[in-house]
Amino acid sequence: MKNNLRVHRAIKNLTQAELAELIQVSRQTINTIEAGKYVPSTVLALKLARVFDVPIEEIFQLEEED
């Protein structure tokens, strides 16, 4: 799964730690999502979309192999 989390975080001028605190996860979780090594749960994806006030599809996109 491809994601634009880093881009949205930069637009809001948030560090990984600040974003992690907002959605109550560790900074490492944000890092692994951004690196594409971890696919978040539906609940976590919804929390991220809420923080950035965008549809989930603007942050996460399915790829052919998904």
mmCIF file of the N, C-alpha and C atoms, coordinates in Angstrom:
data_MODEL
# 
_entry.id   MODEL 
# 
loop_
_atom_site.group_PDB 
_atom_site.id 
_atom_site.type_symbol 
_atom_site.label_atom_id 
_atom_site.label_alt_id 
_atom_site.label_comp_id 
_atom_site.label_asym_id 
_atom_site.label_entity_id 
_atom_site.label_seq_id 
_atom_site.pdbx_PDB_ins_code 
_atom_site.Cartn_x 
_atom_site.Cartn_y 
_atom_site.Cartn_z 
_atom_site.occupancy 
_atom_site.B_iso_or_equiv 
_atom_site.pdbx_formal_charge 
_atom_site.auth_seq_id 
_atom_site.auth_comp_id 
_atom_site.auth_asym_id 
_atom_site.auth_atom_id 
_atom_site.pdbx_PDB_model_num 
ATOM 1   N N  . MET A 1 1  ? 0.850   -1.175 0.000  1.00 0.00 ? 1  MET A N  1 
ATOM 2   C CA . MET A 1 1  ? 0.000   0.000  0.000  1.00 0.00 ? 1  MET A CA 1 
ATOM 3   C C  . MET A 1 1  ? 0.895   1.237  0.000  1.00 0.00 ? 1  MET A C  1 
ATOM 4   N N  . LYS A 1 2  ? 0.605   2.124  -0.902 1.00 0.00 ? 2  LYS A N  1 
ATOM 5   C CA . LYS A 1 2  ? 1.344   3.378  -1.011 1.00 0.00 ? 2  LYS A CA 1 
ATOM 6   C C  . LYS A 1 2  ? 0.685   4.414  -0.092 1.00 0.00 ? 2  LYS A C  1 
ATOM 7   N N  . ASN A 1 3  ? 1.502   5.339  0.436  1.00 0.00 ? 3  ASN A N  1 
ATOM 8   C CA . ASN A 1 3  ? 0.895   6.389  1.257  1.00 0.00 ? 3  ASN A CA 1 
ATOM 9   C C  . ASN A 1 3  ? 1.601   7.731  1.067  1.00 0.00 ? 3  ASN A C  1 
ATOM 10  N N  . ASN A 1 4  ? 0.862   8.789  1.358  1.00 0.00 ? 4  ASN A N  1 
ATOM 11  C CA . ASN A 1 4  ? 1.356   10.162 1.282  1.00 0.00 ? 4  ASN A CA 1 
ATOM 12  C C  . ASN A 1 4  ? 1.394   10.790 2.675  1.00 0.00 ? 4  ASN A C  1 
ATOM 13  N N  . LEU A 1 5  ? 1.580   9.971  3.667  1.00 0.00 ? 5  LEU A N  1 
ATOM 14  C CA . LEU A 1 5  ? 1.543   10.472 5.041  1.00 0.00 ? 5  LEU A CA 1 
ATOM 15  C C  . LEU A 1 5  ? 2.606   11.543 5.284  1.00 0.00 ? 5  LEU A C  1 
ATOM 16  N N  . ARG A 1 6  ? 3.806   11.313 4.798  1.00 0.00 ? 6  ARG A N  1 
ATOM 17  C CA . ARG A 1 6  ? 4.888   12.280 5.002  1.00 0.00 ? 6  ARG A CA 1 
ATOM 18  C C  . ARG A 1 6  ? 4.535   13.636 4.387  1.00 0.00 ? 6  ARG A C  1 
ATOM 19  N N  . VAL A 1 7  ? 3.928   13.626 3.218  1.00 0.00 ? 7  VAL A N  1 
ATOM 20  C CA . VAL A 1 7  ? 3.533   14.865 2.540  1.00 0.00 ? 7  VAL A CA 1 
ATOM 21  C C  . VAL A 1 7  ? 2.492   15.615 3.364  1.00 0.00 ? 7  VAL A C  1 
ATOM 22  N N  . HIS A 1 8  ? 1.463   14.899 3.804  1.00 0.00 ? 8  HIS A N  1 
ATOM 23  C CA . HIS A 1 8  ? 0.412   15.546 4.602  1.00 0.00 ? 8  HIS A CA 1 
ATOM 24  C C  . HIS A 1 8  ? 0.959   16.064 5.927  1.00 0.00 ? 8  HIS A C  1 
ATOM 25  N N  . ARG A 1 9  ? 1.881   15.316 6.512  1.00 0.00 ? 9  ARG A N  1 
ATOM 26  C CA . ARG A 1 9  ? 2.496   15.755 7.767  1.00 0.00 ? 9  ARG A CA 1 
ATOM 27  C C  . ARG A 1 9  ? 3.303   17.033 7.549  1.00 0.00 ? 9  ARG A C  1 
ATOM 28  N N  . ALA A 1 10 ? 4.016   17.109 6.435  1.00 0.00 ? 10 ALA A N  1 
ATOM 29  C CA . ALA A 1 10 ? 4.812   18.303 6.127  1.00 0.00 ? 10 ALA A CA 1 
ATOM 30  C C  . ALA A 1 10 ? 3.918   19.517 5.880  1.00 0.00 ? 10 ALA A C  1 
ATOM 31  N N  . ILE A 1 11 ? 2.797   19.296 5.199  1.00 0.00 ? 11 ILE A N  1 
ATOM 32  C CA . ILE A 1 11 ? 1.862   20.397 4.942  1.00 0.00 ? 11 ILE A CA 1 
ATOM 33  C C  . ILE A 1 11 ? 1.355   20.997 6.254  1.00 0.00 ? 11 ILE A C  1 
ATOM 34  N N  . LYS A 1 12 ? 1.086   20.136 7.228  1.00 0.00 ? 12 LYS A N  1 
ATOM 35  C CA . LYS A 1 12 ? 0.600   20.598 8.537  1.00 0.00 ? 12 LYS A CA 1 
ATOM 36  C C  . LYS A 1 12 ? 1.746   20.999 9.470  1.00 0.00 ? 12 LYS A C  1 
ATOM 37  N N  . ASN A 1 13 ? 2.993   20.844 8.971  1.00 0.00 ? 13 ASN A N  1 
ATOM 38  C CA . ASN A 1 13 ? 4.180   21.197 9.753  1.00 0.00 ? 13 ASN A CA 1 
ATOM 39  C C  . ASN A 1 13 ? 4.232   20.441 11.080 1.00 0.00 ? 13 ASN A C  1 
ATOM 40  N N  . LEU A 1 14 ? 3.975   19.136 11.011 1.00 0.00 ? 14 LEU A N  1 
ATOM 41  C CA . LEU A 1 14 ? 4.011   18.288 12.198 1.00 0.00 ? 14 LEU A CA 1 
ATOM 42  C C  . LEU A 1 14 ? 5.222   17.359 12.143 1.00 0.00 ? 14 LEU A C  1 
ATOM 43  N N  . THR A 1 15 ? 5.847   17.148 13.283 1.00 0.00 ? 15 THR A N  1 
ATOM 44  C CA . THR A 1 15 ? 6.893   16.133 13.367 1.00 0.00 ? 15 THR A CA 1 
ATOM 45  C C  . THR A 1 15 ? 6.217   14.772 13.523 1.00 0.00 ? 15 THR A C  1 
ATOM 46  N N  . GLN A 1 16 ? 7.001   13.727 13.335 1.00 0.00 ? 16 GLN A N  1 
ATOM 47  C CA . GLN A 1 16 ? 6.460   12.387 13.569 1.00 0.00 ? 16 GLN A CA 1 
ATOM 48  C C  . GLN A 1 16 ? 5.975   12.257 15.007 1.00 0.00 ? 16 GLN A C  1 
ATOM 49  N N  . ALA A 1 17 ? 6.737   12.803 15.932 1.00 0.00 ? 17 ALA A N  1 
ATOM 50  C CA . ALA A 1 17 ? 6.367   12.713 17.353 1.00 0.00 ? 17 ALA A CA 1 
ATOM 51  C C  . ALA A 1 17 ? 5.070   13.457 17.641 1.00 0.00 ? 17 ALA A C  1 
ATOM 52  N N  . GLU A 1 18 ? 4.896   14.631 17.056 1.00 0.00 ? 18 GLU A N  1 
ATOM 53  C CA . GLU A 1 18 ? 3.669   15.409 17.272 1.00 0.00 ? 18 GLU A CA 1 
ATOM 54  C C  . GLU A 1 18 ? 2.451   14.681 16.706 1.00 0.00 ? 18 GLU A C  1 
ATOM 55  N N  . LEU A 1 19 ? 2.604   14.126 15.511 1.00 0.00 ? 19 LEU A N  1 
ATOM 56  C CA . LEU A 1 19 ? 1.502   13.377 14.913 1.00 0.00 ? 19 LEU A CA 1 
ATOM 57  C C  . LEU A 1 19 ? 1.180   12.145 15.751 1.00 0.00 ? 19 LEU A C  1 
ATOM 58  N N  . ALA A 1 20 ? 2.203   11.462 16.185 1.00 0.00 ? 20 ALA A N  1 
ATOM 59  C CA . ALA A 1 20 ? 2.009   10.269 17.013 1.00 0.00 ? 20 ALA A CA 1 
ATOM 60  C C  . ALA A 1 20 ? 1.226   10.605 18.277 1.00 0.00 ? 20 ALA A C  1 
ATOM 61  N N  . GLU A 1 21 ? 1.563   11.715 18.894 1.00 0.00 ? 21 GLU A N  1 
ATOM 62  C CA . GLU A 1 21 ? 0.863   12.126 20.115 1.00 0.00 ? 21 GLU A CA 1 
ATOM 63  C C  . GLU A 1 21 ? -0.610  12.433 19.823 1.00 0.00 ? 21 GLU A C  1 
ATOM 64  N N  . LEU A 1 22 ? -0.883  13.063 18.698 1.00 0.00 ? 22 LEU A N  1 
ATOM 65  C CA . LEU A 1 22 ? -2.260  13.408 18.345 1.00 0.00 ? 22 LEU A CA 1 
ATOM 66  C C  . LEU A 1 22 ? -3.143  12.177 18.187 1.00 0.00 ? 22 LEU A C  1 
ATOM 67  N N  . ILE A 1 23 ? -2.575  11.097 17.662 1.00 0.00 ? 23 ILE A N  1 
ATOM 68  C CA . ILE A 1 23 ? -3.392  9.898  17.429 1.00 0.00 ? 23 ILE A CA 1 
ATOM 69  C C  . ILE A 1 23 ? -3.057  8.769  18.400 1.00 0.00 ? 23 ILE A C  1 
ATOM 70  N N  . GLN A 1 24 ? -2.251  9.074  19.385 1.00 0.00 ? 24 GLN A N  1 
ATOM 71  C CA . GLN A 1 24 ? -1.945  8.162  20.490 1.00 0.00 ? 24 GLN A CA 1 
ATOM 72  C C  . GLN A 1 24 ? -1.271  6.862  20.051 1.00 0.00 ? 24 GLN A C  1 
ATOM 73  N N  . VAL A 1 25 ? -0.205  7.018  19.240 1.00 0.00 ? 25 VAL A N  1 
ATOM 74  C CA . VAL A 1 25 ? 0.660   5.893  18.882 1.00 0.00 ? 25 VAL A CA 1 
ATOM 75  C C  . VAL A 1 25 ? 2.102   6.350  19.108 1.00 0.00 ? 25 VAL A C  1 
ATOM 76  N N  . SER A 1 26 ? 3.045   5.445  18.900 1.00 0.00 ? 26 SER A N  1 
ATOM 77  C CA . SER A 1 26 ? 4.451   5.824  19.059 1.00 0.00 ? 26 SER A CA 1 
ATOM 78  C C  . SER A 1 26 ? 4.965   6.514  17.792 1.00 0.00 ? 26 SER A C  1 
ATOM 79  N N  . ARG A 1 27 ? 6.039   7.262  17.948 1.00 0.00 ? 27 ARG A N  1 
ATOM 80  C CA . ARG A 1 27 ? 6.681   7.885  16.794 1.00 0.00 ? 27 ARG A CA 1 
ATOM 81  C C  . ARG A 1 27 ? 7.161   6.815  15.822 1.00 0.00 ? 27 ARG A C  1 
ATOM 82  N N  . GLN A 1 28 ? 7.596   5.677  16.361 1.00 0.00 ? 28 GLN A N  1 
ATOM 83  C CA . GLN A 1 28 ? 8.073   4.580  15.520 1.00 0.00 ? 28 GLN A CA 1 
ATOM 84  C C  . GLN A 1 28 ? 6.953   4.049  14.617 1.00 0.00 ? 28 GLN A C  1 
ATOM 85  N N  . THR A 1 29 ? 5.730   4.055  15.114 1.00 0.00 ? 29 THR A N  1 
ATOM 86  C CA . THR A 1 29 ? 4.598   3.619  14.298 1.00 0.00 ? 29 THR A CA 1 
ATOM 87  C C  . THR A 1 29 ? 4.433   4.542  13.097 1.00 0.00 ? 29 THR A C  1 
ATOM 88  N N  . ILE A 1 30 ? 4.509   5.837  13.329 1.00 0.00 ? 30 ILE A N  1 
ATOM 89  C CA . ILE A 1 30 ? 4.407   6.807  12.229 1.00 0.00 ? 30 ILE A CA 1 
ATOM 90  C C  . ILE A 1 30 ? 5.541   6.572  11.238 1.00 0.00 ? 30 ILE A C  1 
ATOM 91  N N  . ASN A 1 31 ? 6.731   6.355  11.744 1.00 0.00 ? 31 ASN A N  1 
ATOM 92  C CA . ASN A 1 31 ? 7.892   6.115  10.890 1.00 0.00 ? 31 ASN A CA 1 
ATOM 93  C C  . ASN A 1 31 ? 7.705   4.878  10.013 1.00 0.00 ? 31 ASN A C  1 
ATOM 94  N N  . THR A 1 32 ? 7.222   3.793  10.598 1.00 0.00 ? 32 THR A N  1 
ATOM 95  C CA . THR A 1 32 ? 7.062   2.563  9.813  1.00 0.00 ? 32 THR A CA 1 
ATOM 96  C C  . THR A 1 32 ? 5.919   2.672  8.800  1.00 0.00 ? 32 THR A C  1 
ATOM 97  N N  . ILE A 1 33 ? 4.877   3.432  9.125  1.00 0.00 ? 33 ILE A N  1 
ATOM 98  C CA . ILE A 1 33 ? 3.804   3.667  8.147  1.00 0.00 ? 33 ILE A CA 1 
ATOM 99  C C  . ILE A 1 33 ? 4.362   4.469  6.974  1.00 0.00 ? 33 ILE A C  1 
ATOM 100 N N  . GLU A 1 34 ? 5.081   5.557  7.269  1.00 0.00 ? 34 GLU A N  1 
ATOM 101 C CA . GLU A 1 34 ? 5.648   6.393  6.215  1.00 0.00 ? 34 GLU A CA 1 
ATOM 102 C C  . GLU A 1 34 ? 6.606   5.600  5.327  1.00 0.00 ? 34 GLU A C  1 
ATOM 103 N N  . ALA A 1 35 ? 7.340   4.681  5.911  1.00 0.00 ? 35 ALA A N  1 
ATOM 104 C CA . ALA A 1 35 ? 8.306   3.866  5.160  1.00 0.00 ? 35 ALA A CA 1 
ATOM 105 C C  . ALA A 1 35 ? 7.628   2.751  4.364  1.00 0.00 ? 35 ALA A C  1 
ATOM 106 N N  . GLY A 1 36 ? 6.323   2.576  4.555  1.00 0.00 ? 36 GLY A N  1 
ATOM 107 C CA . GLY A 1 36 ? 5.598   1.537  3.842  1.00 0.00 ? 36 GLY A CA 1 
ATOM 108 C C  . GLY A 1 36 ? 5.813   0.148  4.405  1.00 0.00 ? 36 GLY A C  1 
ATOM 109 N N  . LYS A 1 37 ? 6.329   0.066  5.624  1.00 0.00 ? 37 LYS A N  1 
ATOM 110 C CA . LYS A 1 37 ? 6.592   -1.230 6.257  1.00 0.00 ? 37 LYS A CA 1 
ATOM 111 C C  . LYS A 1 37 ? 5.444   -1.709 7.127  1.00 0.00 ? 37 LYS A C  1 
ATOM 112 N N  . TYR A 1 38 ? 4.458   -0.849 7.340  1.00 0.00 ? 38 TYR A N  1 
ATOM 113 C CA . TYR A 1 38 ? 3.332   -1.190 8.204  1.00 0.00 ? 38 TYR A CA 1 
ATOM 114 C C  . TYR A 1 38 ? 2.063   -0.602 7.607  1.00 0.00 ? 38 TYR A C  1 
ATOM 115 N N  . VAL A 1 39 ? 1.042   -1.425 7.479  1.00 0.00 ? 39 VAL A N  1 
ATOM 116 C CA . VAL A 1 39 ? -0.268  -0.965 7.009  1.00 0.00 ? 39 VAL A CA 1 
ATOM 117 C C  . VAL A 1 39 ? -1.132  -0.746 8.249  1.00 0.00 ? 39 VAL A C  1 
ATOM 118 N N  . PRO A 1 40 ? -1.593  0.477  8.464  1.00 0.00 ? 40 PRO A N  1 
ATOM 119 C CA . PRO A 1 40 ? -2.356  0.766  9.681  1.00 0.00 ? 40 PRO A CA 1 
ATOM 120 C C  . PRO A 1 40 ? -3.735  0.108  9.679  1.00 0.00 ? 40 PRO A C  1 
ATOM 121 N N  . SER A 1 41 ? -4.266  -0.061 10.869 1.00 0.00 ? 41 SER A N  1 
ATOM 122 C CA . SER A 1 41 ? -5.634  -0.561 11.007 1.00 0.00 ? 41 SER A CA 1 
ATOM 123 C C  . SER A 1 41 ? -6.598  0.481  10.449 1.00 0.00 ? 41 SER A C  1 
ATOM 124 N N  . THR A 1 42 ? -7.816  0.071  10.248 1.00 0.00 ? 42 THR A N  1 
ATOM 125 C CA . THR A 1 42 ? -8.847  0.983  9.769  1.00 0.00 ? 42 THR A CA 1 
ATOM 126 C C  . THR A 1 42 ? -9.032  2.138  10.749 1.00 0.00 ? 42 THR A C  1 
ATOM 127 N N  . VAL A 1 43 ? -9.037  1.829  12.025 1.00 0.00 ? 43 VAL A N  1 
ATOM 128 C CA . VAL A 1 43 ? -9.223  2.864  13.046 1.00 0.00 ? 43 VAL A CA 1 
ATOM 129 C C  . VAL A 1 43 ? -8.082  3.882  12.980 1.00 0.00 ? 43 VAL A C  1 
ATOM 130 N N  . LEU A 1 44 ? -6.856  3.399  12.871 1.00 0.00 ? 44 LEU A N  1 
ATOM 131 C CA . LEU A 1 44 ? -5.704  4.295  12.803 1.00 0.00 ? 44 LEU A CA 1 
ATOM 132 C C  . LEU A 1 44 ? -5.746  5.136  11.516 1.00 0.00 ? 44 LEU A C  1 
ATOM 133 N N  . ALA A 1 45 ? -6.110  4.531  10.407 1.00 0.00 ? 45 ALA A N  1 
ATOM 134 C CA . ALA A 1 45 ? -6.222  5.269  9.144  1.00 0.00 ? 45 ALA A CA 1 
ATOM 135 C C  . ALA A 1 45 ? -7.288  6.361  9.246  1.00 0.00 ? 45 ALA A C  1 
ATOM 136 N N  . LEU A 1 46 ? -8.404  6.046  9.898  1.00 0.00 ? 46 LEU A N  1 
ATOM 137 C CA . LEU A 1 46 ? -9.458  7.047  10.091 1.00 0.00 ? 46 LEU A CA 1 
ATOM 138 C C  . LEU A 1 46 ? -8.984  8.194  10.977 1.00 0.00 ? 46 LEU A C  1 
ATOM 139 N N  . LYS A 1 47 ? -8.224  7.883  12.013 1.00 0.00 ? 47 LYS A N  1 
ATOM 140 C CA . LYS A 1 47 ? -7.682  8.936  12.887 1.00 0.00 ? 47 LYS A CA 1 
ATOM 141 C C  . LYS A 1 47 ? -6.745  9.851  12.101 1.00 0.00 ? 47 LYS A C  1 
ATOM 142 N N  . LEU A 1 48 ? -5.904  9.256  11.254 1.00 0.00 ? 48 LEU A N  1 
ATOM 143 C CA . LEU A 1 48 ? -4.991  10.061 10.444 1.00 0.00 ? 48 LEU A CA 1 
ATOM 144 C C  . LEU A 1 48 ? -5.764  10.959 9.483  1.00 0.00 ? 48 LEU A C  1 
ATOM 145 N N  . ALA A 1 49 ? -6.771  10.410 8.840  1.00 0.00 ? 49 ALA A N  1 
ATOM 146 C CA . ALA A 1 49 ? -7.585  11.206 7.916  1.00 0.00 ? 49 ALA A CA 1 
ATOM 147 C C  . ALA A 1 49 ? -8.266  12.355 8.646  1.00 0.00 ? 49 ALA A C  1 
ATOM 148 N N  . ARG A 1 50 ? -8.693  12.109 9.854  1.00 0.00 ? 50 ARG A N  1 
ATOM 149 C CA . ARG A 1 50 ? -9.346  13.159 10.651 1.00 0.00 ? 50 ARG A CA 1 
ATOM 150 C C  . ARG A 1 50 ? -8.360  14.275 10.995 1.00 0.00 ? 50 ARG A C  1 
ATOM 151 N N  . VAL A 1 51 ? -7.139  13.910 11.380 1.00 0.00 ? 51 VAL A N  1 
ATOM 152 C CA . VAL A 1 51 ? -6.120  14.917 11.720 1.00 0.00 ? 51 VAL A CA 1 
ATOM 153 C C  . VAL A 1 51 ? -5.865  15.834 10.529 1.00 0.00 ? 51 VAL A C  1 
ATOM 154 N N  . PHE A 1 52 ? -5.770  15.235 9.330  1.00 0.00 ? 52 PHE A N  1 
ATOM 155 C CA . PHE A 1 52 ? -5.452  16.020 8.142  1.00 0.00 ? 52 PHE A CA 1 
ATOM 156 C C  . PHE A 1 52 ? -6.688  16.545 7.424  1.00 0.00 ? 52 PHE A C  1 
ATOM 157 N N  . ASP A 1 53 ? -7.866  16.175 7.898  1.00 0.00 ? 53 ASP A N  1 
ATOM 158 C CA . ASP A 1 53 ? -9.133  16.629 7.328  1.00 0.00 ? 53 ASP A CA 1 
ATOM 159 C C  . ASP A 1 53 ? -9.214  16.331 5.827  1.00 0.00 ? 53 ASP A C  1 
ATOM 160 N N  . VAL A 1 54 ? -8.860  15.081 5.492  1.00 0.00 ? 54 VAL A N  1 
ATOM 161 C CA . VAL A 1 54 ? -8.919  14.613 4.103  1.00 0.00 ? 54 VAL A CA 1 
ATOM 162 C C  . VAL A 1 54 ? -9.518  13.207 4.084  1.00 0.00 ? 54 VAL A C  1 
ATOM 163 N N  . PRO A 1 55 ? -10.032 12.775 2.931  1.00 0.00 ? 55 PRO A N  1 
ATOM 164 C CA . PRO A 1 55 ? -10.493 11.384 2.827  1.00 0.00 ? 55 PRO A CA 1 
ATOM 165 C C  . PRO A 1 55 ? -9.301  10.426 2.973  1.00 0.00 ? 55 PRO A C  1 
ATOM 166 N N  . ILE A 1 56 ? -9.553  9.254  3.473  1.00 0.00 ? 56 ILE A N  1 
ATOM 167 C CA . ILE A 1 56 ? -8.493  8.256  3.652  1.00 0.00 ? 56 ILE A CA 1 
ATOM 168 C C  . ILE A 1 56 ? -7.736  8.025  2.343  1.00 0.00 ? 56 ILE A C  1 
ATOM 169 N N  . GLU A 1 57 ? -8.455  8.043  1.233  1.00 0.00 ? 57 GLU A N  1 
ATOM 170 C CA . GLU A 1 57 ? -7.844  7.771  -0.069 1.00 0.00 ? 57 GLU A CA 1 
ATOM 171 C C  . GLU A 1 57 ? -6.796  8.803  -0.468 1.00 0.00 ? 57 GLU A C  1 
ATOM 172 N N  . GLU A 1 58 ? -6.815  9.976  0.149  1.00 0.00 ? 58 GLU A N  1 
ATOM 173 C CA . GLU A 1 58 ? -5.779  10.973 -0.138 1.00 0.00 ? 58 GLU A CA 1 
ATOM 174 C C  . GLU A 1 58 ? -4.479  10.626 0.578  1.00 0.00 ? 58 GLU A C  1 
ATOM 175 N N  . ILE A 1 59 ? -4.554  9.823  1.606  1.00 0.00 ? 59 ILE A N  1 
ATOM 176 C CA . ILE A 1 59 ? -3.359  9.419  2.348  1.00 0.00 ? 59 ILE A CA 1 
ATOM 177 C C  . ILE A 1 59 ? -2.871  8.053  1.889  1.00 0.00 ? 59 ILE A C  1 
ATOM 178 N N  . PHE A 1 60 ? -3.788  7.110  1.724  1.00 0.00 ? 60 PHE A N  1 
ATOM 179 C CA . PHE A 1 60 ? -3.437  5.727  1.390  1.00 0.00 ? 60 PHE A CA 1 
ATOM 180 C C  . PHE A 1 60 ? -4.031  5.328  0.046  1.00 0.00 ? 60 PHE A C  1 
ATOM 181 N N  . GLN A 1 61 ? -3.217  4.669  -0.793 1.00 0.00 ? 61 GLN A N  1 
ATOM 182 C CA . GLN A 1 61 ? -3.674  4.184  -2.088 1.00 0.00 ? 61 GLN A CA 1 
ATOM 183 C C  . GLN A 1 61 ? -3.266  2.714  -2.252 1.00 0.00 ? 61 GLN A C  1 
ATOM 184 N N  . LEU A 1 62 ? -4.225  1.924  -2.714 1.00 0.00 ? 62 LEU A N  1 
ATOM 185 C CA . LEU A 1 62 ? -3.923  0.535  -3.034 1.00 0.00 ? 62 LEU A CA 1 
ATOM 186 C C  . LEU A 1 62 ? -3.073  0.471  -4.291 1.00 0.00 ? 62 LEU A C  1 
ATOM 187 N N  . GLU A 1 63 ? -2.151  -0.485 -4.313 1.00 0.00 ? 63 GLU A N  1 
ATOM 188 C CA . GLU A 1 63 ? -1.333  -0.714 -5.505 1.00 0.00 ? 63 GLU A CA 1 
ATOM 189 C C  . GLU A 1 63 ? -1.804  -2.009 -6.167 1.00 0.00 ? 63 GLU A C  1 
ATOM 190 N N  . GLU A 1 64 ? -1.390  -2.240 -7.371 1.00 0.00 ? 64 GLU A N  1 
ATOM 191 C CA . GLU A 1 64 ? -1.801  -3.424 -8.121 1.00 0.00 ? 64 GLU A CA 1 
ATOM 192 C C  . GLU A 1 64 ? -1.596  -4.711 -7.323 1.00 0.00 ? 64 GLU A C  1 
ATOM 193 N N  . GLU A 1 65 ? -0.464  -4.828 -6.647 1.00 0.00 ? 65 GLU A N  1 
ATOM 194 C CA . GLU A 1 65 ? -0.138  -6.057 -5.934 1.00 0.00 ? 65 GLU A CA 1 
ATOM 195 C C  . GLU A 1 65 ? -0.865  -6.208 -4.600 1.00 0.00 ? 65 GLU A C  1 
ATOM 196 N N  . ASP A 1 66 ? -1.598  -5.186 -4.165 1.00 0.00 ? 66 ASP A N  1 
ATOM 197 C CA . ASP A 1 66 ? -2.308  -5.268 -2.873 1.00 0.00 ? 66 ASP A CA 1 
ATOM 198 C C  . ASP A 1 66 ? -3.524  -6.109 -2.962 1.00 0.00 ? 66 ASP A C  1 
# 
